[in-house]
């Protein structure tokens, strides 16, 4: 089932899974990404529910942006590889010691 959804959402996952450089992945990164996706999706739904009927035009852009950000976070968090999660967070190792 996961492979089916990975094929459907491949256009979202492919840009984040590209690359050969080493990356750093923590298991908590995936959980935080899913939580952020849920929060942005809830914010989008809340804006849609509480926007006035006459003022929906003003809320249209934030609703779309928050929904898209939430959807990408949820897709990468639930279906993406460890490289995709690290790509979202920018957790790539440069080889330099700190």
N, CA, C and O atoms as a MOPAC input file, in Angstrom:
PM7 MOZYME 1SCF
protein

 N      0.82300 1    -1.19300 1     0.00000 1
 C      0.00000 1     0.00000 1     0.00000 1
 C      0.87200 1     1.26400 1     0.00000 1
 O      0.56900 1     2.24400 1    -0.68000 1
 N      1.96600 1     1.21700 1     0.78200 1
 C      2.86500 1     2.36200 1     0.82800 1
 C      3.51200 1     2.59800 1    -0.52900 1
 O      3.69500 1     3.74500 1    -0.93600 1
 N      3.85700 1     1.53500 1    -1.22700 1
 C      4.46500 1     1.67400 1    -2.55400 1
 C      3.48600 1     2.32400 1    -3.53800 1
 O      3.89100 1     3.11100 1    -4.39400 1
 N      2.21200 1     1.99400 1    -3.41100 1
 C      1.18400 1     2.59100 1    -4.26500 1
 C      1.11600 1     4.10500 1    -4.04100 1
 O      1.09100 1     4.87800 1    -4.99900 1
 N      1.08500 1     4.52200 1    -2.77700 1
 C      1.01200 1     5.94700 1    -2.47300 1
 C      2.32300 1     6.66000 1    -2.81900 1
 O      2.30600 1     7.83100 1    -3.19800 1
 N      3.45700 1     5.96600 1    -2.69200 1
 C      4.73100 1     6.57100 1    -3.09900 1
 C      4.74000 1     6.82700 1    -4.60600 1
 O      5.31500 1     7.81600 1    -5.06200 1
 N      4.11500 1     5.95100 1    -5.37600 1
 C      4.04000 1     6.13800 1    -6.81900 1
 C      3.12400 1     7.31800 1    -7.15900 1
 O      3.43700 1     8.11300 1    -8.04600 1
 N      1.99400 1     7.43100 1    -6.45400 1
 C      1.05700 1     8.52700 1    -6.70500 1
 C      1.69500 1     9.87700 1    -6.37000 1
 O      1.57200 1    10.82900 1    -7.14000 1
 N      2.37800 1     9.96200 1    -5.22100 1
 C      2.96900 1    11.22100 1    -4.76600 1
 C      4.44800 1    11.33000 1    -5.12400 1
 O      5.19700 1    12.05000 1    -4.46300 1
 N      4.86100 1    10.62900 1    -6.15200 1
 C      6.25200 1    10.65900 1    -6.58600 1
 C      6.71600 1    12.04100 1    -7.01700 1
 O      7.88600 1    12.38300 1    -6.84700 1
 N      5.80500 1    12.84400 1    -7.57700 1
 C      6.17900 1    14.18800 1    -8.00100 1
 C      6.54500 1    15.08100 1    -6.81900 1
 O      7.26800 1    16.06100 1    -6.99300 1
 N      6.06200 1    14.76200 1    -5.62900 1
 C      6.42200 1    15.51200 1    -4.42500 1
 C      7.69000 1    14.92600 1    -3.80900 1
 O      8.55000 1    15.67600 1    -3.34900 1
 N      7.81700 1    13.62100 1    -3.79200 1
 C      8.92900 1    12.96500 1    -3.11100 1
 C     10.24000 1    13.02700 1    -3.88100 1
 O     11.30500 1    13.13200 1    -3.27200 1
 N     10.18500 1    12.96600 1    -5.19200 1
 C     11.40000 1    12.88600 1    -6.00900 1
 C     12.38400 1    14.04200 1    -5.78200 1
 O     13.57800 1    13.77900 1    -5.63500 1
 N     11.94800 1    15.29800 1    -5.74700 1
 C     12.93100 1    16.37400 1    -5.53100 1
 C     13.63700 1    16.29600 1    -4.17800 1
 O     14.78600 1    16.72300 1    -4.06000 1
 N     12.97800 1    15.76400 1    -3.17100 1
 C     13.57400 1    15.68200 1    -1.84300 1
 C     14.47600 1    14.46400 1    -1.67900 1
 O     15.32100 1    14.44500 1    -0.78300 1
 N     14.31600 1    13.45200 1    -2.52300 1
 C     15.09600 1    12.22600 1    -2.39200 1
 C     16.31300 1    12.19400 1    -3.31100 1
 O     17.03300 1    11.19600 1    -3.33000 1
 N     16.55700 1    13.24700 1    -4.06600 1
 C     17.71100 1    13.30400 1    -4.95800 1
 C     18.97200 1    13.61800 1    -4.17000 1
 O     18.91900 1    14.21700 1    -3.09600 1
 N     20.09200 1    13.20800 1    -4.71400 1
 C     21.38400 1    13.55500 1    -4.13900 1
 C     22.15500 1    12.35200 1    -3.65000 1
 O     21.58700 1    11.29200 1    -3.38900 1
 N     23.45800 1    12.53200 1    -3.53100 1
 C     24.34800 1    11.46400 1    -3.07600 1
 C     25.13500 1    11.86600 1    -1.83000 1
 O     25.80800 1    11.02500 1    -1.23300 1
 N     25.06200 1    13.13600 1    -1.42900 1
 C     25.85500 1    13.58800 1    -0.29300 1
 C     25.36100 1    12.94900 1     1.00700 1
 O     24.18800 1    12.59600 1     1.12700 1
 N     26.25800 1    12.80600 1     1.97000 1
 C     25.85900 1    12.20000 1     3.25700 1
 C     24.90200 1    13.11800 1     4.00900 1
 O     24.95900 1    14.34100 1     3.88300 1
 N     24.02900 1    12.50400 1     4.78900 1
 C     23.02900 1    13.27500 1     5.53000 1
 C     22.92000 1    12.75200 1     6.94900 1
 O     23.32900 1    11.63200 1     7.25500 1
 N     22.36800 1    13.57800 1     7.79600 1
 C     22.16000 1    13.22300 1     9.19200 1
 C     20.66200 1    13.12400 1     9.42500 1
 O     19.92200 1    14.07000 1     9.15700 1
 N     20.21700 1    11.98000 1     9.92500 1
 C     18.79400 1    11.77500 1    10.15800 1
 C     18.56500 1    11.32900 1    11.59200 1
 O     19.20600 1    10.39400 1    12.07300 1
 N     17.66000 1    11.99400 1    12.25900 1
 C     17.25600 1    11.58800 1    13.60400 1
 C     15.80300 1    11.13100 1    13.53800 1
 O     15.01600 1    11.72800 1    12.80400 1
 N     15.41900 1    10.08300 1    14.28400 1
 C     14.02700 1     9.62500 1    14.24500 1
 C     13.03700 1    10.70500 1    14.67600 1
 O     11.90100 1    10.72500 1    14.20200 1
 N     13.45200 1    11.59500 1    15.56100 1
 C     12.54000 1    12.65000 1    15.99900 1
 C     12.24100 1    13.64100 1    14.87700 1
 O     11.21600 1    14.32300 1    14.91600 1
 N     13.11300 1    13.73100 1    13.88500 1
 C     12.88100 1    14.65600 1    12.76800 1
 C     11.61700 1    14.28500 1    12.00600 1
 O     10.85200 1    15.16100 1    11.60300 1
 N     11.39900 1    13.00200 1    11.81100 1
 C     10.20400 1    12.54700 1    11.09900 1
 C      8.94300 1    12.84800 1    11.90900 1
 O      7.93800 1    13.28600 1    11.34900 1
 N      8.99100 1    12.61700 1    13.21800 1
 C      7.82800 1    12.89600 1    14.06500 1
 C      7.50800 1    14.38900 1    14.09800 1
 O      6.34100 1    14.77800 1    14.05200 1
 N      8.53200 1    15.21100 1    14.17700 1
 C      8.31700 1    16.65900 1    14.18100 1
 C      7.75100 1    17.10800 1    12.84000 1
 O      6.88000 1    17.97700 1    12.80100 1
 N      8.22600 1    16.53600 1    11.75100 1
 C      7.72000 1    16.88700 1    10.42200 1
 C      6.24800 1    16.52700 1    10.28700 1
 O      5.47400 1    17.29800 1     9.72100 1
 N      5.85300 1    15.37700 1    10.79500 1
 C      4.44300 1    14.98300 1    10.75600 1
 C      3.60800 1    15.92100 1    11.62100 1
 O      2.50600 1    16.30600 1    11.22900 1
 N      4.11900 1    16.29100 1    12.78900 1
 C      3.38800 1    17.21500 1    13.67200 1
 C      3.22800 1    18.58200 1    13.00600 1
 O      2.16300 1    19.19300 1    13.09800 1
 N      4.26800 1    19.06100 1    12.34300 1
 C      4.17600 1    20.34400 1    11.63600 1
 C      3.15200 1    20.25200 1    10.50400 1
 O      2.39200 1    21.19400 1    10.27500 1
 N      3.13000 1    19.13000 1     9.80300 1
 C      2.14400 1    18.93700 1     8.73800 1
 C      0.72600 1    18.93900 1     9.25700 1
 O     -0.16800 1    19.50300 1     8.62700 1
 N      0.51200 1    18.31300 1    10.40100 1
 C     -0.82700 1    18.31000 1    11.00100 1
 C     -1.22000 1    19.71700 1    11.42400 1
 O     -2.36000 1    20.13100 1    11.21400 1
 N     -0.29000 1    20.45700 1    12.01800 1
 C     -0.58600 1    21.81900 1    12.46300 1
 C     -0.92400 1    22.74600 1    11.28600 1
 O     -1.88300 1    23.51400 1    11.36000 1
 N     -0.14500 1    22.67600 1    10.20800 1
 C     -0.43000 1    23.51300 1     9.05100 1
 C     -1.75100 1    23.11500 1     8.38900 1
 O     -2.49200 1    23.98300 1     7.92700 1
 N     -2.05000 1    21.82700 1     8.33800 1
 C     -3.32600 1    21.38900 1     7.76000 1
 C     -4.49800 1    21.84700 1     8.62300 1
 O     -5.52900 1    22.27000 1     8.10000 1
 N     -4.34100 1    21.76300 1     9.93700 1
 C     -5.39600 1    22.23100 1    10.84700 1
 C     -5.57800 1    23.73700 1    10.72300 1
 O     -6.70600 1    24.23000 1    10.76500 1
 N     -4.48600 1    24.46800 1    10.57400 1
 C     -4.57500 1    25.91300 1    10.38900 1
 C     -5.31900 1    26.24700 1     9.10500 1
 O     -6.13100 1    27.17100 1     9.07900 1
 N     -5.05000 1    25.51500 1     8.06000 1
 C     -5.74400 1    25.72500 1     6.79100 1
 C     -7.24500 1    25.45200 1     6.93000 1
 O     -8.07200 1    26.23100 1     6.45700 1
 N     -7.58100 1    24.35100 1     7.57500 1
 C     -8.99800 1    24.02000 1     7.77600 1
 C     -9.68400 1    25.03500 1     8.69500 1
 O    -10.84200 1    25.39000 1     8.47600 1
 N     -8.97000 1    25.49800 1     9.71900 1
 C     -9.52700 1    26.50600 1    10.61900 1
 C     -9.78600 1    27.81900 1     9.91000 1
 O    -10.82200 1    28.44700 1    10.13000 1
 N     -8.86200 1    28.24300 1     9.06300 1
 C     -9.07600 1    29.46200 1     8.28800 1
 C    -10.27300 1    29.32200 1     7.35900 1
 O    -11.06100 1    30.25400 1     7.20100 1
 N    -10.39800 1    28.17200 1     6.75600 1
 C    -11.53000 1    27.94600 1     5.86100 1
 C    -12.84200 1    27.96200 1     6.63000 1
 O    -13.83100 1    28.51700 1     6.15200 1
 N    -12.86400 1    27.36100 1     7.81200 1
 C    -14.09100 1    27.28300 1     8.59300 1
 C    -14.50200 1    28.62900 1     9.18200 1
 O    -15.69200 1    28.93400 1     9.26200 1
 N    -13.52100 1    29.43800 1     9.59500 1
 C    -13.84100 1    30.68100 1    10.28200 1
 C    -13.80400 1    31.92200 1     9.40000 1
 O    -14.06200 1    33.02900 1     9.87300 1
 N    -13.49100 1    31.74500 1     8.14600 1
 C    -13.50700 1    32.91100 1     7.26100 1
 C    -14.95400 1    33.28200 1     6.95100 1
 O    -15.81300 1    32.41800 1     6.78200 1
 N    -15.19600 1    34.57200 1     6.88200 1
 C    -16.54300 1    35.04400 1     6.56500 1
 C    -16.86700 1    34.72600 1     5.12000 1
 O    -15.97800 1    34.65700 1     4.27200 1
 N    -18.12500 1    34.53600 1     4.85300 1
 C    -18.52800 1    34.23500 1     3.48000 1
 C    -18.15400 1    35.36800 1     2.53500 1
 O    -17.72400 1    35.11500 1     1.40900 1
 N    -18.31000 1    36.60100 1     2.97000 1
 C    -17.99200 1    37.73800 1     2.11800 1
 C    -16.50300 1    38.01700 1     2.03300 1
 O    -16.05400 1    38.68900 1     1.10400 1
 N    -15.72700 1    37.51200 1     2.98800 1
 C    -14.30500 1    37.80200 1     3.04200 1
 C    -13.45500 1    36.57500 1     2.67400 1
 O    -12.27500 1    36.52200 1     3.02300 1
 N    -14.02400 1    35.61500 1     1.99400 1
 C    -13.29900 1    34.40700 1     1.61100 1
 C    -12.19100 1    34.71900 1     0.60400 1
 O    -11.17700 1    34.02400 1     0.55900 1
 N    -12.38500 1    35.75700 1    -0.19600 1
 C    -11.36100 1    36.12500 1    -1.17800 1
 C    -10.05800 1    36.52100 1    -0.50000 1
 O     -8.98100 1    36.21000 1    -1.00800 1
 N    -10.13800 1    37.19900 1     0.63300 1
 C     -8.93600 1    37.63500 1     1.33700 1
 C     -8.22200 1    36.46000 1     2.00100 1
 O     -7.00400 1    36.50100 1     2.16800 1
 N     -8.94900 1    35.42400 1     2.37800 1
 C     -8.35100 1    34.27600 1     3.06400 1
 C     -7.94700 1    33.16300 1     2.11100 1
 O     -7.37200 1    32.16300 1     2.54100 1
 N     -8.23700 1    33.31800 1     0.83300 1
 C     -7.98400 1    32.24200 1    -0.12700 1
 C     -6.50500 1    31.89300 1    -0.23800 1
 O     -6.15200 1    30.71400 1    -0.20000 1
 N     -5.63100 1    32.89200 1    -0.37400 1
 C     -4.20200 1    32.63500 1    -0.53600 1
 C     -3.58600 1    31.97300 1     0.69800 1
 O     -2.86700 1    30.98700 1     0.53900 1
 N     -3.83200 1    32.46600 1     1.92900 1
 C     -3.27600 1    31.76800 1     3.09700 1
 C     -3.79900 1    30.34500 1     3.25100 1
 O     -3.05900 1    29.46100 1     3.68300 1
 N     -5.04400 1    30.11600 1     2.91000 1
 C     -5.59900 1    28.76400 1     3.00800 1
 C     -4.85300 1    27.82300 1     2.06700 1
 O     -4.48400 1    26.71600 1     2.45700 1
 N     -4.63600 1    28.25400 1     0.84800 1
 C     -3.93800 1    27.42200 1    -0.13700 1
 C     -2.48800 1    27.18600 1     0.27800 1
 O     -1.99800 1    26.06000 1     0.18900 1
 N     -1.79600 1    28.23300 1     0.73100 1
 C     -0.39200 1    28.10000 1     1.11100 1
 C     -0.24400 1    27.16800 1     2.31100 1
 O      0.60400 1    26.27600 1     2.29300 1
 N     -1.05600 1    27.36000 1     3.35600 1
 C     -0.96200 1    26.50800 1     4.54100 1
 C     -1.33500 1    25.07000 1     4.21300 1
 O     -0.74000 1    24.14000 1     4.75700 1
 N     -2.30900 1    24.87300 1     3.33400 1
 C     -2.68700 1    23.51700 1     2.94500 1
 C     -1.55500 1    22.82700 1     2.18400 1
 O     -1.25900 1    21.65800 1     2.43400 1
 N     -0.92600 1    23.54400 1     1.26200 1
 C      0.17100 1    22.95800 1     0.47500 1
 C      1.37200 1    22.62000 1     1.36100 1
 O      1.96900 1    21.55400 1     1.20900 1
 N      1.72800 1    23.51200 1     2.28000 1
 C      2.84300 1    23.24700 1     3.18700 1
 C      2.52600 1    22.04100 1     4.06900 1
 O      3.37500 1    21.17100 1     4.26200 1
 N      1.31500 1    21.98900 1     4.60100 1
 C      0.90900 1    20.85400 1     5.42900 1
 C      0.90200 1    19.54900 1     4.65700 1
 O      1.32400 1    18.51500 1     5.17500 1
 N      0.42300 1    19.58900 1     3.42100 1
 C      0.37400 1    18.38200 1     2.60600 1
 C      1.77700 1    17.87000 1     2.28500 1
 O      2.03000 1    16.66800 1     2.36500 1
 N      2.68400 1    18.76600 1     1.92600 1
 C      4.06200 1    18.34600 1     1.62100 1
 C      4.71600 1    17.75600 1     2.86600 1
 O      5.38200 1    16.72300 1     2.78300 1
 N      4.53500 1    18.39800 1     4.01500 1
 C      5.11400 1    17.87100 1     5.25800 1
 C      4.56300 1    16.48300 1     5.57900 1
 O      5.31900 1    15.59100 1     5.96400 1
 N      3.27000 1    16.29700 1     5.42500 1
 C      2.67500 1    14.99400 1     5.71900 1
 C      3.10700 1    13.93100 1     4.71500 1
 O      3.38500 1    12.79500 1     5.09900 1
 N      3.16700 1    14.28500 1     3.44500 1
 C      3.57600 1    13.31300 1     2.42900 1
 C      5.01600 1    12.86900 1     2.66500 1
 O      5.31100 1    11.67400 1     2.64600 1
 N      5.91500 1    13.83500 1     2.89000 1
 C      7.32300 1    13.48400 1     3.10400 1
 C      7.49100 1    12.76300 1     4.44300 1
 O      8.26800 1    11.81300 1     4.53700 1
 N      6.78100 1    13.19800 1     5.46400 1
 C      6.89900 1    12.57000 1     6.77500 1
 C      6.37200 1    11.15300 1     6.81800 1
 O      6.94400 1    10.30000 1     7.49700 1
 N      5.29100 1    10.88700 1     6.10300 1
 C      4.68100 1     9.55900 1     6.14700 1
 C      5.21600 1     8.60800 1     5.07900 1
 O      5.30900 1     7.40300 1     5.31500 1
 N      5.56700 1     9.13500 1     3.91100 1
 C      5.94900 1     8.26800 1     2.79600 1
 C      7.40400 1     8.38800 1     2.37400 1
 O      7.91900 1     7.50500 1     1.68800 1
 N      8.07400 1     9.45700 1     2.76900 1
 C      9.42100 1     9.73100 1     2.28200 1
 C     10.49200 1     8.89200 1     2.94600 1
 O     10.28900 1     8.32600 1     4.02000 1
 N     11.63700 1     8.82200 1     2.28600 1
 C     12.79600 1     8.12700 1     2.83300 1
 C     13.47800 1     9.02100 1     3.86300 1
 O     13.10500 1    10.18000 1     4.04800 1
 N     14.48200 1     8.46000 1     4.52600 1
 C     15.24900 1     9.24100 1     5.49700 1
 C     15.94600 1    10.41400 1     4.81100 1
 O     16.08000 1    11.48400 1     5.40700 1
 N     16.38700 1    10.23000 1     3.57600 1
 C     17.03200 1    11.30700 1     2.82400 1
 C     16.04700 1    12.44600 1     2.56900 1
 O     16.43400 1    13.61200 1     2.64300 1
 N     14.80100 1    12.14000 1     2.27500 1
 C     13.80600 1    13.18100 1     2.02500 1
 C     13.53500 1    13.98800 1     3.29000 1
 O     13.39100 1    15.20900 1     3.22900 1
 N     13.46500 1    13.31400 1     4.43300 1
 C     13.24800 1    14.01200 1     5.69800 1
 C     14.44800 1    14.89800 1     6.01900 1
 O     14.27800 1    16.03700 1     6.45300 1
 N     15.64700 1    14.38800 1     5.80900 1
 C     16.84800 1    15.18500 1     6.04600 1
 C     16.91600 1    16.36400 1     5.08000 1
 O     17.41100 1    17.43300 1     5.43800 1
 N     16.42500 1    16.17800 1     3.86600 1
 C     16.42100 1    17.25100 1     2.88600 1
 C     15.48400 1    18.37800 1     3.31000 1
 O     15.80300 1    19.55200 1     3.12500 1
 N     14.34700 1    18.03300 1     3.87000 1
 C     13.40800 1    19.05600 1     4.36500 1
 C     14.07300 1    19.88600 1     5.45600 1
 O     13.94200 1    21.11000 1     5.46900 1
 N     14.77800 1    19.24000 1     6.36000 1
 C     15.40700 1    19.93500 1     7.48100 1
 C     16.76600 1    20.51600 1     7.11800 1
 O     17.32600 1    21.28400 1     7.89900 1
 N     17.30900 1    20.17400 1     5.96300 1
 C     18.62600 1    20.67900 1     5.57600 1
 C     19.73900 1    20.06700 1     6.40100 1
 O     20.71300 1    20.74400 1     6.73100 1
 N     19.60700 1    18.79900 1     6.73700 1
 C     20.56700 1    18.10600 1     7.61400 1
 C     21.59100 1    17.33200 1     6.81700 1
 O     21.67100 1    16.10800 1     6.92100 1
 N     22.37100 1    18.03300 1     6.02600 1
 C     23.38600 1    17.38000 1     5.24600 1
 C     24.74300 1    17.61400 1     5.86800 1
 O     25.06000 1    18.71900 1     6.30800 1
 N     25.53100 1    16.57500 1     5.89900 1
 C     26.86300 1    16.66500 1     6.47000 1
 C     27.80700 1    17.25300 1     5.43400 1
 O     27.83500 1    16.81400 1     4.28400 1
 N     28.58300 1    18.25500 1     5.85100 1
 C     29.52500 1    18.88700 1     4.92400 1
 C     30.90800 1    18.27400 1     5.02300 1
 O     31.78700 1    18.60100 1     4.22600 1
 N     31.11600 1    17.38400 1     5.99500 1
 C     32.42300 1    16.76800 1     6.16200 1
 C     33.32600 1    17.57100 1     7.05800 1
 O     34.41200 1    17.10200 1     7.40000 1
 N     32.92500 1    18.77300 1     7.45800 1
 C     33.74300 1    19.60300 1     8.34600 1
 C     33.42500 1    19.25200 1     9.78600 1
 O     32.27500 1    18.99100 1    10.13700 1
 N     34.43400 1    19.24800 1    10.59700 1
 C     34.24300 1    18.98400 1    12.01900 1
 C     33.96500 1    20.29700 1    12.73200 1
 O     34.59300 1    21.32200 1    12.46500 1
 N     33.00900 1    20.23500 1    13.64300 1
 C     32.65300 1    21.44300 1    14.38700 1
 C     33.36400 1    21.50700 1    15.68300 1
 O     33.18200 1    22.46000 1    16.44100 1

